[in-house]
Amino acid sequence: MRGVNDDELLDFCRMTEHKDLDIRFIEYMPFDGNRWSDKKFMSYAEAIEKITAEFGALSKVVDDKNDTSKHYKISGFAGRIGKCVKAFAFCWAVSRLQASSSHVHDAAARESLS
């Protein structure tokens, strides 16, 4: 979210350099009550632009037909990154661990990240 955690975008990408992790970014739903607001909204295209500015061109990964995100690889990195786009994924379809850079709820996931 712009102005909230957008400064963590590249740090999350760096987590995939030496570990075979899937890091997915969920696009903020830009609603303020029932009013549309884009103050905190960072689009899929803007996130990809920031990532490519830092790491160079991304390679598109072929997604499975039921994937809830679009996946990419950073050249030379072990893992991959993905972006769940609001018009592409549905919250009810997500069955994966979601964590912030400062907190992981699942002990097994926490162990794999260390």
Summary of the structure (lengths in Angstrom):
residues: 114
radius of gyration: 14.3
end to end distance: 25.4
largest distance: 43.3
contacts: 272
relative contact order: 0.22
helix: 27%
strand: 21%
